[in-house]
Structure formats: C-alpha cells, structure tokens
Amino acid sequence: MNRDELLKSLSSLDFMAVDLGLYLNTHPDDCEAVDEYNRIIKAADKVRMKYEEEYGPLCSFRSYARDGWSWIDNPWPWNACFNVNIEKGAC
C-alpha cells in the first residue's frame, strides 16, 4: 500500500475503534463487540506500524525516536499537502 492507502486504512480502522468503543460504553457485556474491538485495534496497530516504518511517525508520543527526533521533519500529518484527498461522494 502507498502512503494514501495506508492513511485511509488507518483512518477507517481508528474510526471503527472509536465507534465500537462508544457502543461498548453502554454494552460492556457484548462479547462479540469486545472481540471485534480487539481485532480492529490489532489491525490498526499493524497498519500504524507499517506506515511509521515507511513514512515516519504520525504523532510524537506513540513512536520510538529511531533517527533522532524526526517528528519535526516535514510534511506534518495535518499539512494540507499531506492529507488524503477524498473524492466528493465517496463517503
């Protein structure tokens, strides 16, 4: 996967984790939902690790400083040129 595909995948997985976490706040005994939440978290961690190995850290507090403090290198994840373009009507 390229940079944009990894970011899209990670964004989708993180959104699902947040959404399912909200559901679990009101349904903590739903074993299937807990299993699905754990599966999503593991998948997101794999994608996040792959992204960070190839393109650098996504945030300053979740990554090892492998080559010095590379967090300050451009582009930053919130820069417009870095963000994924989503076609109108794709969502």
C-alpha distance (Angstrom), angle and dihedral (degrees) to the residues before:
residue distance angle dihedral
M1 . . .
N2 3.78 . .
R3 3.83 125.8 .
D4 3.81 95.7 -86.7
E5 3.80 93.3 46.6
L6 3.79 91.5 50.0
L7 3.81 91.7 49.3
K8 3.81 92.1 48.0
S9 3.78 91.0 49.6
L10 3.80 92.7 47.1
S11 3.80 92.4 47.0
S12 3.80 90.9 51.4
L13 3.79 93.4 47.8
D14 3.81 93.0 46.2
F15 3.82 90.4 49.4
M16 3.81 90.8 50.8
A17 3.82 90.4 49.1
V18 3.81 92.3 51.8
D19 3.80 92.2 45.4
L20 3.79 93.5 47.7
G21 3.81 90.3 44.8
L22 3.79 89.2 56.9
Y23 3.80 90.0 50.5
L24 3.81 90.6 49.3
N25 3.81 90.1 53.5
T26 3.81 87.3 69.3
H27 3.83 98.6 28.6
P28 3.83 104.7 39.2
D29 3.82 93.7 156.2
D30 3.81 95.5 58.0
C31 3.82 98.6 114.6
E32 3.80 93.8 -173.3
A33 3.80 91.1 53.9
V34 3.81 91.1 48.4
D35 3.81 90.3 51.2
E36 3.81 91.1 48.1
Y37 3.82 91.0 47.9
N38 3.82 90.6 52.5
R39 3.82 91.1 47.6
I40 3.81 91.0 51.3
I41 3.83 92.8 47.9
K42 3.81 91.2 51.1
A43 3.82 91.4 48.2
A44 3.82 91.5 48.1
D45 3.81 91.1 49.5
K46 3.82 90.3 52.7
V47 3.81 92.3 50.1
R48 3.82 91.7 44.5
M49 3.81 91.5 50.9
K50 3.81 92.0 47.8
Y51 3.80 91.0 49.3
E52 3.79 93.5 48.1
E53 3.81 92.3 47.5
E54 3.80 91.2 54.0
Y55 3.82 104.3 31.5
G56 3.80 109.0 17.4
P57 3.79 135.7 -104.9
L58 3.79 123.2 -25.5
C59 3.79 94.1 -157.6
S60 3.78 136.0 10.8
F61 3.79 98.7 -120.7
R62 3.81 102.9 49.9
S63 3.79 102.0 50.2
Y64 3.77 138.1 76.4
A65 3.79 115.9 -118.6
R66 3.81 96.1 -119.7
D67 3.80 101.4 162.4
G68 3.77 101.0 23.6
W69 3.76 119.4 -76.4
S70 3.82 98.4 -29.5
W71 3.79 93.9 161.4
I72 3.80 89.3 95.0
D73 3.82 93.5 57.6
N74 3.80 117.7 108.3
P75 2.95 140.5 -75.2
W76 3.78 100.1 49.2
P77 3.81 116.4 -155.7
W78 3.81 93.2 -110.9
N79 3.82 95.5 51.6
A80 3.79 112.4 114.4
C81 3.81 93.1 -127.3
F82 3.80 89.9 54.9
N83 3.79 99.8 48.5
V84 3.77 123.4 97.4
N85 3.78 116.7 -101.9
I86 3.78 112.2 -133.2
E87 3.76 116.9 -162.0
K88 3.80 115.7 -120.5
G89 3.78 109.9 -95.2
A90 3.81 94.2 19.6
C91 3.80 93.7 110.7
